[in-house]
Amino acid sequence: MQRVVIDQRLQVFYENAPWPLLYDRLDFYDVINRIVWQVRCGERIYLEEAKLR
């Protein structure tokens, strides 16, 4: 029963989605093999975390 209610609410949400959900941005990063660096969420790049091999 609970699953049915959740599915119904999700269906209403998807049919009436607010505009920010219609925009999905992908971030692409290219790093040479000489750099050790981990991508972080939030689109911020902290260069002090990057290190040379």
C-alpha distance matrix in Angstrom:
0.0 3.8 5.5 5.3 6.6 8.9 10.1 10.9 12.8 14.5 15.6 17.2 18.8 20.3 21.6 23.2 24.2 27.1 30.4 30.7 27.8 29.9 32.7 32.4 35.6 36.6 39.3 41.8 44.3 47.3 49.2 52.3 52.4 54.8 52.3 49.6 46.9 43.1 41.1 39.2 36.4 37.4 40.2 42.9 45.5 47.4 50.6 51.7 48.9 50.4 53.1 55.6 55.9
3.8 0.0 3.8 5.4 5.2 6.3 8.7 10.0 10.8 12.4 14.3 15.7 16.7 18.5 20.2 21.5 22.1 24.7 28.0 27.9 25.2 27.6 30.2 29.8 32.9 33.9 36.4 39.1 41.5 44.5 46.3 49.5 49.7 52.0 49.3 46.6 43.8 40.0 37.9 35.9 33.0 34.0 36.9 39.5 42.2 44.0 47.2 48.2 45.5 47.2 49.9 52.5 52.9
5.5 3.8 0.0 3.8 5.5 5.1 6.1 8.6 9.9 10.5 12.2 14.4 15.2 16.3 18.3 20.0 20.4 23.3 26.3 26.3 23.2 25.3 27.9 27.3 30.5 31.2 33.9 36.4 38.9 41.8 43.7 46.9 47.1 49.5 47.0 44.4 41.6 37.8 35.8 34.0 31.2 32.3 35.0 37.8 40.4 42.4 45.5 46.6 43.8 45.2 47.9 50.4 50.6
5.3 5.4 3.8 0.0 3.8 5.4 5.1 6.2 8.7 9.9 10.5 12.5 14.3 15.3 16.6 18.5 19.6 22.7 25.8 26.3 23.3 25.1 28.0 27.9 31.2 32.3 35.3 37.8 40.6 43.6 45.7 48.9 49.3 51.8 49.3 46.9 44.1 40.3 38.0 36.3 33.3 34.2 36.7 39.6 42.3 44.6 47.7 49.1 46.4 47.7 50.4 52.9 53.3
6.6 5.2 5.5 3.8 0.0 3.8 5.5 5.1 6.3 8.6 9.9 10.8 12.4 14.4 15.6 16.8 17.9 20.7 24.1 24.6 22.0 24.0 27.0 27.2 30.6 32.0 34.8 37.7 40.4 43.6 45.7 49.0 49.6 51.9 49.2 46.8 43.8 40.0 37.6 35.6 32.4 32.9 35.6 38.4 41.3 43.5 46.8 48.1 45.6 47.1 50.1 52.7 53.3
8.9 6.3 5.1 5.4 3.8 0.0 3.8 5.4 5.2 6.2 8.6 10.0 10.5 12.3 14.3 15.4 15.8 18.5 21.7 21.8 19.0 21.3 24.0 23.9 27.2 28.4 31.2 34.0 36.6 39.9 41.9 45.3 45.8 48.1 45.4 43.0 40.0 36.2 33.8 31.8 28.6 29.3 31.9 34.8 37.6 39.8 43.0 44.4 41.9 43.3 46.3 48.9 49.5
10.1 8.7 6.1 5.1 5.5 3.8 0.0 3.8 5.5 5.1 6.1 8.7 9.8 10.5 12.3 14.3 14.9 18.1 21.0 21.5 18.4 20.1 23.0 22.9 26.3 27.5 30.5 33.2 36.0 39.1 41.4 44.7 45.3 47.9 45.3 43.1 40.2 36.5 33.9 32.3 29.1 29.8 32.2 35.3 38.0 40.4 43.5 45.1 42.6 43.7 46.6 49.0 49.6
10.9 10.0 8.6 6.2 5.1 5.4 3.8 0.0 3.8 5.5 5.1 6.4 8.7 10.0 10.7 12.5 14.0 17.2 20.4 21.4 18.6 20.2 23.4 23.9 27.5 29.2 32.3 35.2 38.2 41.4 43.8 47.2 48.0 50.5 47.9 45.8 42.7 39.1 36.3 34.5 31.2 31.5 33.8 36.9 39.9 42.4 45.5 47.2 44.9 46.1 49.2 51.6 52.4
12.8 10.8 9.9 8.7 6.3 5.2 5.5 3.8 0.0 3.8 5.4 5.2 6.2 8.7 10.0 10.7 11.7 14.4 17.9 18.6 16.2 18.2 21.3 22.0 25.5 27.4 30.4 33.4 36.3 39.7 42.1 45.5 46.5 48.8 46.0 43.9 40.7 37.0 34.2 32.1 28.7 28.7 31.2 34.1 37.3 39.7 43.0 44.6 42.4 43.8 47.0 49.6 50.5
14.5 12.4 10.5 9.9 8.6 6.2 5.1 5.5 3.8 0.0 3.8 5.4 4.9 6.1 8.5 9.8 9.9 13.0 16.0 16.5 13.6 15.5 18.4 18.7 22.2 23.9 27.0 29.9 32.9 36.2 38.6 42.1 43.1 45.5 42.8 40.8 37.6 34.0 31.1 29.3 25.9 26.1 28.4 31.5 34.5 37.0 40.2 42.0 39.7 40.9 44.0 46.5 47.4
15.6 14.3 12.2 10.5 9.9 8.6 6.1 5.1 5.4 3.8 0.0 3.8 5.4 5.2 6.2 8.6 9.7 13.3 16.1 17.3 14.4 15.4 18.8 19.5 23.2 25.0 28.3 31.2 34.4 37.6 40.2 43.6 44.8 47.3 44.8 43.0 39.8 36.3 33.3 31.8 28.4 28.5 30.4 33.7 36.7 39.4 42.5 44.5 42.2 43.2 46.3 48.7 49.5
17.2 15.7 14.4 12.5 10.8 10.0 8.7 6.4 5.2 5.4 3.8 0.0 3.8 5.6 5.2 6.1 8.3 11.4 14.6 16.3 14.0 15.2 18.7 20.0 23.7 26.0 29.3 32.4 35.6 39.0 41.7 45.2 46.5 48.9 46.2 44.5 41.2 37.7 34.5 32.7 29.1 28.8 30.7 34.0 37.1 39.9 43.0 45.1 43.1 44.3 47.5 50.0 51.1
18.8 16.7 15.2 14.3 12.4 10.5 9.8 8.7 6.2 4.9 5.4 3.8 0.0 3.8 5.5 5.2 5.5 8.5 11.8 12.9 10.6 12.3 15.6 16.8 20.4 22.8 25.9 29.1 32.3 35.7 38.4 41.9 43.3 45.6 42.8 41.1 37.7 34.3 31.0 29.1 25.5 25.0 27.0 30.2 33.4 36.2 39.3 41.3 39.4 40.7 44.0 46.5 47.7
20.3 18.5 16.3 15.3 14.4 12.3 10.5 10.0 8.7 6.1 5.2 5.6 3.8 0.0 3.8 5.5 5.1 8.8 11.1 12.4 9.5 10.3 13.7 14.8 18.5 20.7 24.1 27.1 30.4 33.7 36.5 40.0 41.4 43.9 41.3 39.8 36.5 33.2 29.9 28.4 24.9 24.7 26.2 29.7 32.7 35.6 38.6 40.8 38.9 39.7 43.0 45.2 46.4
21.6 20.2 18.3 16.6 15.6 14.3 12.3 10.7 10.0 8.5 6.2 5.2 5.5 3.8 0.0 3.8 5.9 9.4 11.6 13.9 11.6 11.6 15.3 17.0 20.8 23.2 26.7 29.7 33.1 36.4 39.4 42.8 44.4 46.9 44.4 43.1 39.8 36.5 33.2 31.7 28.2 27.7 29.0 32.5 35.5 38.6 41.5 43.9 42.1 42.9 46.2 48.4 49.6
23.2 21.5 20.0 18.5 16.8 15.4 14.3 12.5 10.7 9.8 8.6 6.1 5.2 5.5 3.8 0.0 3.8 6.4 9.2 11.8 10.4 10.8 14.4 16.7 20.3 23.1 26.5 29.7 33.0 36.4 39.4 42.9 44.7 47.0 44.3 43.0 39.5 36.3 32.9 31.1 27.4 26.4 27.9 31.2 34.5 37.5 40.5 42.9 41.3 42.3 45.7 48.1 49.6
24.2 22.1 20.4 19.6 17.9 15.8 14.9 14.0 11.7 9.9 9.7 8.3 5.5 5.1 5.9 3.8 0.0 3.8 6.4 8.3 6.6 7.6 11.0 13.1 16.7 19.6 22.8 26.1 29.4 32.8 35.7 39.3 41.1 43.3 40.5 39.3 35.8 32.6 29.1 27.3 23.7 22.7 24.1 27.5 30.7 33.7 36.7 39.1 37.5 38.5 42.0 44.3 45.9
27.1 24.7 23.3 22.7 20.7 18.5 18.1 17.2 14.4 13.0 13.3 11.4 8.5 8.8 9.4 6.4 3.8 0.0 3.8 5.8 6.0 7.4 10.0 12.7 15.9 19.1 22.0 25.5 28.7 32.2 35.1 38.7 40.8 42.7 39.8 38.6 35.0 32.0 28.4 26.4 22.7 21.1 22.5 25.6 29.0 32.0 35.1 37.4 36.2 37.3 40.9 43.4 45.2
30.4 28.0 26.3 25.8 24.1 21.7 21.0 20.4 17.9 16.0 16.1 14.6 11.8 11.1 11.6 9.2 6.4 3.8 0.0 3.8 5.4 5.3 7.3 10.6 13.4 17.0 19.8 23.3 26.5 30.0 32.9 36.6 38.8 40.7 37.9 37.1 33.5 30.8 27.0 25.3 21.7 19.9 20.7 23.9 27.2 30.4 33.2 35.9 34.8 35.7 39.3 41.6 43.5
30.7 27.9 26.3 26.3 24.6 21.8 21.5 21.4 18.6 16.5 17.3 16.3 12.9 12.4 13.9 11.8 8.3 5.8 3.8 0.0 3.8 5.4 5.7 8.3 10.8 14.3 16.8 20.4 23.4 27.0 29.8 33.5 35.7 37.4 34.5 33.5 30.0 27.2 23.5 21.6 18.0 16.1 17.0 20.2 23.5 26.7 29.6 32.1 31.1 32.0 35.7 38.1 40.0
27.8 25.2 23.2 23.3 22.0 19.0 18.4 18.6 16.2 13.6 14.4 14.0 10.6 9.5 11.6 10.4 6.6 6.0 5.4 3.8 0.0 3.8 5.4 7.0 10.4 13.3 16.4 19.8 23.0 26.5 29.3 33.0 34.9 37.0 34.1 33.0 29.5 26.5 22.9 21.2 17.6 16.5 17.7 21.1 24.2 27.4 30.3 32.8 31.3 32.1 35.6 37.9 39.6
29.9 27.6 25.3 25.1 24.0 21.3 20.1 20.2 18.2 15.5 15.4 15.2 12.3 10.3 11.6 10.8 7.6 7.4 5.3 5.4 3.8 0.0 3.8 6.4 9.8 13.0 16.3 19.4 22.9 26.2 29.4 32.9 35.0 37.3 34.7 33.9 30.5 27.8 24.1 22.9 19.6 18.5 18.9 22.5 25.3 28.7 31.3 34.1 32.7 33.2 36.6 38.7 40.3
32.7 30.2 27.9 28.0 27.0 24.0 23.0 23.4 21.3 18.4 18.8 18.7 15.6 13.7 15.3 14.4 11.0 10.0 7.3 5.7 5.4 3.8 0.0 3.8 6.4 9.9 13.0 16.2 19.6 22.9 26.1 29.6 32.0 34.0 31.4 30.8 27.5 24.9 21.2 20.1 17.0 15.7 15.6 19.2 21.9 25.5 27.9 30.8 29.6 29.9 33.4 35.4 37.1
32.4 29.8 27.3 27.9 27.2 23.9 22.9 23.9 22.0 18.7 19.5 20.0 16.8 14.8 17.0 16.7 13.1 12.7 10.6 8.3 7.0 6.4 3.8 0.0 3.8 6.6 10.0 13.1 16.5 19.9 23.0 26.5 28.6 30.8 28.3 27.6 24.3 21.7 18.0 17.3 14.3 13.7 13.5 17.3 19.7 23.2 25.6 28.5 26.9 27.1 30.4 32.4 33.9
35.6 32.9 30.5 31.2 30.6 27.2 26.3 27.5 25.5 22.2 23.2 23.7 20.4 18.5 20.8 20.3 16.7 15.9 13.4 10.8 10.4 9.8 6.4 3.8 0.0 3.8 6.6 9.8 13.2 16.6 19.6 23.2 25.6 27.6 25.1 24.6 21.4 19.1 15.4 15.0 12.5 11.7 10.7 14.4 16.6 20.2 22.3 25.4 24.0 23.9 27.3 29.1 30.8
36.6 33.9 31.2 32.3 32.0 28.4 27.5 29.2 27.4 23.9 25.0 26.0 22.8 20.7 23.2 23.1 19.6 19.1 17.0 14.3 13.3 13.0 9.9 6.6 3.8 0.0 3.8 6.5 10.0 13.3 16.4 19.9 22.1 24.4 22.0 21.6 18.5 16.3 12.8 13.2 11.4 11.6 10.2 13.8 15.2 18.8 20.6 23.7 22.0 21.5 24.7 26.2 27.7
39.3 36.4 33.9 35.3 34.8 31.2 30.5 32.3 30.4 27.0 28.3 29.3 25.9 24.1 26.7 26.5 22.8 22.0 19.8 16.8 16.4 16.3 13.0 10.0 6.6 3.8 0.0 3.8 6.7 10.2 13.1 16.7 19.1 21.0 18.5 18.3 15.2 13.4 9.8 10.7 9.7 10.1 7.8 11.0 11.8 15.4 16.9 20.1 18.6 17.9 21.1 22.6 24.3
41.8 39.1 36.4 37.8 37.7 34.0 33.2 35.2 33.4 29.9 31.2 32.4 29.1 27.1 29.7 29.7 26.1 25.5 23.3 20.4 19.8 19.4 16.2 13.1 9.8 6.5 3.8 0.0 3.8 6.8 10.1 13.5 15.9 18.2 16.1 16.3 13.8 12.6 9.7 11.8 12.0 12.9 10.2 12.7 12.4 15.7 16.4 19.7 18.1 16.7 19.4 20.5 21.9
44.3 41.5 38.9 40.6 40.4 36.6 36.0 38.2 36.3 32.9 34.4 35.6 32.3 30.4 33.1 33.0 29.4 28.7 26.5 23.4 23.0 22.9 19.6 16.5 13.2 10.0 6.7 3.8 0.0 3.8 6.5 10.1 12.6 14.5 12.4 12.8 10.5 10.1 8.0 10.8 12.1 13.4 10.4 11.8 10.4 13.3 13.4 16.6 15.1 13.2 15.8 16.7 18.3
47.3 44.5 41.8 43.6 43.6 39.9 39.1 41.4 39.7 36.2 37.6 39.0 35.7 33.7 36.4 36.4 32.8 32.2 30.0 27.0 26.5 26.2 22.9 19.9 16.6 13.3 10.2 6.8 3.8 0.0 3.8 6.8 9.6 11.8 10.4 11.7 10.5 11.2 10.3 13.6 15.5 16.9 13.9 14.8 12.6 14.9 14.0 17.2 15.7 13.1 14.9 14.9 16.1
49.2 46.3 43.7 45.7 45.7 41.9 41.4 43.8 42.1 38.6 40.2 41.7 38.4 36.5 39.4 39.4 35.7 35.1 32.9 29.8 29.3 29.4 26.1 23.0 19.6 16.4 13.1 10.1 6.5 3.8 0.0 3.8 6.5 8.2 6.7 8.4 8.0 9.8 10.1 13.7 16.3 18.0 15.3 15.2 12.4 13.8 12.2 14.9 13.3 10.2 11.4 11.2 12.4
52.3 49.5 46.9 48.9 49.0 45.3 44.7 47.2 45.5 42.1 43.6 45.2 41.9 40.0 42.8 42.9 39.3 38.7 36.6 33.5 33.0 32.9 29.6 26.5 23.2 19.9 16.7 13.5 10.1 6.8 3.8 0.0 3.8 5.5 5.9 8.7 9.8 12.4 13.5 17.1 19.9 21.7 19.0 18.7 15.5 16.4 14.2 16.4 15.0 11.4 11.4 9.9 10.5
52.4 49.7 47.1 49.3 49.6 45.8 45.3 48.0 46.5 43.1 44.8 46.5 43.3 41.4 44.4 44.7 41.1 40.8 38.8 35.7 34.9 35.0 32.0 28.6 25.6 22.1 19.1 15.9 12.6 9.6 6.5 3.8 0.0 3.8 5.5 7.5 9.8 12.4 14.4 18.0 21.1 23.3 21.1 20.7 17.5 17.9 15.7 17.2 15.3 11.8 10.9 9.0 8.2
54.8 52.0 49.5 51.8 51.9 48.1 47.9 50.5 48.8 45.5 47.3 48.9 45.6 43.9 46.9 47.0 43.3 42.7 40.7 37.4 37.0 37.3 34.0 30.8 27.6 24.4 21.0 18.2 14.5 11.8 8.2 5.5 3.8 0.0 3.8 6.7 9.7 13.1 15.4 18.8 22.2 24.1 21.9 20.8 17.3 16.9 14.2 15.2 13.8 10.2 8.4 5.6 5.3
52.3 49.3 47.0 49.3 49.2 45.4 45.3 47.9 46.0 42.8 44.8 46.2 42.8 41.3 44.4 44.3 40.5 39.8 37.9 34.5 34.1 34.7 31.4 28.3 25.1 22.0 18.5 16.1 12.4 10.4 6.7 5.9 5.5 3.8 0.0 3.8 6.1 9.7 12.1 15.2 18.7 20.6 18.5 17.2 13.7 13.2 10.7 11.8 10.2 6.5 5.6 4.7 6.0
49.6 46.6 44.4 46.9 46.8 43.0 43.1 45.8 43.9 40.8 43.0 44.5 41.1 39.8 43.1 43.0 39.3 38.6 37.1 33.5 33.0 33.9 30.8 27.6 24.6 21.6 18.3 16.3 12.8 11.7 8.4 8.7 7.5 6.7 3.8 0.0 3.8 7.1 10.3 13.1 16.8 19.1 17.6 16.3 13.2 12.4 10.7 11.1 8.5 5.7 5.2 6.1 6.7
46.9 43.8 41.6 44.1 43.8 40.0 40.2 42.7 40.7 37.6 39.8 41.2 37.7 36.5 39.8 39.5 35.8 35.0 33.5 30.0 29.5 30.5 27.5 24.3 21.4 18.5 15.2 13.8 10.5 10.5 8.0 9.8 9.8 9.7 6.1 3.8 0.0 3.8 6.7 9.4 13.1 15.3 13.9 12.7 9.8 9.4 8.6 9.7 6.7 4.8 6.7 8.9 10.3
43.1 40.0 37.8 40.3 40.0 36.2 36.5 39.1 37.0 34.0 36.3 37.7 34.3 33.2 36.5 36.3 32.6 32.0 30.8 27.2 26.5 27.8 24.9 21.7 19.1 16.3 13.4 12.6 10.1 11.2 9.8 12.4 12.4 13.1 9.7 7.1 3.8 0.0 3.8 6.4 9.9 12.7 12.0 11.4 9.5 9.8 10.4 11.5 8.1 7.8 10.2 12.7 13.7
41.1 37.9 35.8 38.0 37.6 33.8 33.9 36.3 34.2 31.1 33.3 34.5 31.0 29.9 33.2 32.9 29.1 28.4 27.0 23.5 22.9 24.1 21.2 18.0 15.4 12.8 9.8 9.7 8.0 10.3 10.1 13.5 14.4 15.4 12.1 10.3 6.7 3.8 0.0 3.8 6.8 9.5 8.6 8.8 7.7 9.4 10.9 12.8 10.1 10.0 13.1 15.5 16.9
39.2 35.9 34.0 36.3 35.6 31.8 32.3 34.5 32.1 29.3 31.8 32.7 29.1 28.4 31.7 31.1 27.3 26.4 25.3 21.6 21.2 22.9 20.1 17.3 15.0 13.2 10.7 11.8 10.8 13.6 13.7 17.1 18.0 18.8 15.2 13.1 9.4 6.4 3.8 0.0 3.8 6.5 6.9 7.0 7.3 8.8 11.5 13.0 10.5 11.7 15.1 18.0 19.7
36.4 33.0 31.2 33.3 32.4 28.6 29.1 31.2 28.7 25.9 28.4 29.1 25.5 24.9 28.2 27.4 23.7 22.7 21.7 18.0 17.6 19.6 17.0 14.3 12.5 11.4 9.7 12.0 12.1 15.5 16.3 19.9 21.1 22.2 18.7 16.8 13.1 9.9 6.8 3.8 0.0 3.8 5.7 7.2 9.2 11.3 14.4 16.1 14.0 15.3 18.8 21.7 23.4
37.4 34.0 32.3 34.2 32.9 29.3 29.8 31.5 28.7 26.1 28.5 28.8 25.0 24.7 27.7 26.4 22.7 21.1 19.9 16.1 16.5 18.5 15.7 13.7 11.7 11.6 10.1 12.9 13.4 16.9 18.0 21.7 23.3 24.1 20.6 19.1 15.3 12.7 9.5 6.5 3.8 0.0 3.8 5.5 8.8 11.2 14.5 16.5 15.2 16.7 20.4 23.3 25.5
40.2 36.9 35.0 36.7 35.6 31.9 32.2 33.8 31.2 28.4 30.4 30.7 27.0 26.2 29.0 27.9 24.1 22.5 20.7 17.0 17.7 18.9 15.6 13.5 10.7 10.2 7.8 10.2 10.4 13.9 15.3 19.0 21.1 21.9 18.5 17.6 13.9 12.0 8.6 6.9 5.7 3.8 0.0 3.8 6.6 9.9 12.6 15.3 14.3 15.1 18.9 21.5 23.9
42.9 39.5 37.8 39.6 38.4 34.8 35.3 36.9 34.1 31.5 33.7 34.0 30.2 29.7 32.5 31.2 27.5 25.6 23.9 20.2 21.1 22.5 19.2 17.3 14.4 13.8 11.0 12.7 11.8 14.8 15.2 18.7 20.7 20.8 17.2 16.3 12.7 11.4 8.8 7.0 7.2 5.5 3.8 0.0 3.8 6.5 9.6 12.0 11.6 12.8 16.6 19.5 22.2
45.5 42.2 40.4 42.3 41.3 37.6 38.0 39.9 37.3 34.5 36.7 37.1 33.4 32.7 35.5 34.5 30.7 29.0 27.2 23.5 24.2 25.3 21.9 19.7 16.6 15.2 11.8 12.4 10.4 12.6 12.4 15.5 17.5 17.3 13.7 13.2 9.8 9.5 7.7 7.3 9.2 8.8 6.6 3.8 0.0 3.8 6.1 9.0 8.6 9.3 13.1 15.8 18.7
47.4 44.0 42.4 44.6 43.5 39.8 40.4 42.4 39.7 37.0 39.4 39.9 36.2 35.6 38.6 37.5 33.7 32.0 30.4 26.7 27.4 28.7 25.5 23.2 20.2 18.8 15.4 15.7 13.3 14.9 13.8 16.4 17.9 16.9 13.2 12.4 9.4 9.8 9.4 8.8 11.3 11.2 9.9 6.5 3.8 0.0 3.8 5.5 5.8 7.5 11.1 14.3 17.3
50.6 47.2 45.5 47.7 46.8 43.0 43.5 45.5 43.0 40.2 42.5 43.0 39.3 38.6 41.5 40.5 36.7 35.1 33.2 29.6 30.3 31.3 27.9 25.6 22.3 20.6 16.9 16.4 13.4 14.0 12.2 14.2 15.7 14.2 10.7 10.7 8.6 10.4 10.9 11.5 14.4 14.5 12.6 9.6 6.1 3.8 0.0 3.8 5.2 5.3 8.5 11.2 14.6
51.7 48.2 46.6 49.1 48.1 44.4 45.1 47.2 44.6 42.0 44.5 45.1 41.3 40.8 43.9 42.9 39.1 37.4 35.9 32.1 32.8 34.1 30.8 28.5 25.4 23.7 20.1 19.7 16.6 17.2 14.9 16.4 17.2 15.2 11.8 11.1 9.7 11.5 12.8 13.0 16.1 16.5 15.3 12.0 9.0 5.5 3.8 0.0 3.8 5.5 7.7 11.0 14.2
48.9 45.5 43.8 46.4 45.6 41.9 42.6 44.9 42.4 39.7 42.2 43.1 39.4 38.9 42.1 41.3 37.5 36.2 34.8 31.1 31.3 32.7 29.6 26.9 24.0 22.0 18.6 18.1 15.1 15.7 13.3 15.0 15.3 13.8 10.2 8.5 6.7 8.1 10.1 10.5 14.0 15.2 14.3 11.6 8.6 5.8 5.2 3.8 0.0 3.8 6.5 10.2 12.8
50.4 47.2 45.2 47.7 47.1 43.3 43.7 46.1 43.8 40.9 43.2 44.3 40.7 39.7 42.9 42.3 38.5 37.3 35.7 32.0 32.1 33.2 29.9 27.1 23.9 21.5 17.9 16.7 13.2 13.1 10.2 11.4 11.8 10.2 6.5 5.7 4.8 7.8 10.0 11.7 15.3 16.7 15.1 12.8 9.3 7.5 5.3 5.5 3.8 0.0 3.8 7.0 9.8
53.1 49.9 47.9 50.4 50.1 46.3 46.6 49.2 47.0 44.0 46.3 47.5 44.0 43.0 46.2 45.7 42.0 40.9 39.3 35.7 35.6 36.6 33.4 30.4 27.3 24.7 21.1 19.4 15.8 14.9 11.4 11.4 10.9 8.4 5.6 5.2 6.7 10.2 13.1 15.1 18.8 20.4 18.9 16.6 13.1 11.1 8.5 7.7 6.5 3.8 0.0 3.8 6.6
55.6 52.5 50.4 52.9 52.7 48.9 49.0 51.6 49.6 46.5 48.7 50.0 46.5 45.2 48.4 48.1 44.3 43.4 41.6 38.1 37.9 38.7 35.4 32.4 29.1 26.2 22.6 20.5 16.7 14.9 11.2 9.9 9.0 5.6 4.7 6.1 8.9 12.7 15.5 18.0 21.7 23.3 21.5 19.5 15.8 14.3 11.2 11.0 10.2 7.0 3.8 0.0 3.8
55.9 52.9 50.6 53.3 53.3 49.5 49.6 52.4 50.5 47.4 49.5 51.1 47.7 46.4 49.6 49.6 45.9 45.2 43.5 40.0 39.6 40.3 37.1 33.9 30.8 27.7 24.3 21.9 18.3 16.1 12.4 10.5 8.2 5.3 6.0 6.7 10.3 13.7 16.9 19.7 23.4 25.5 23.9 22.2 18.7 17.3 14.6 14.2 12.8 9.8 6.6 3.8 0.0
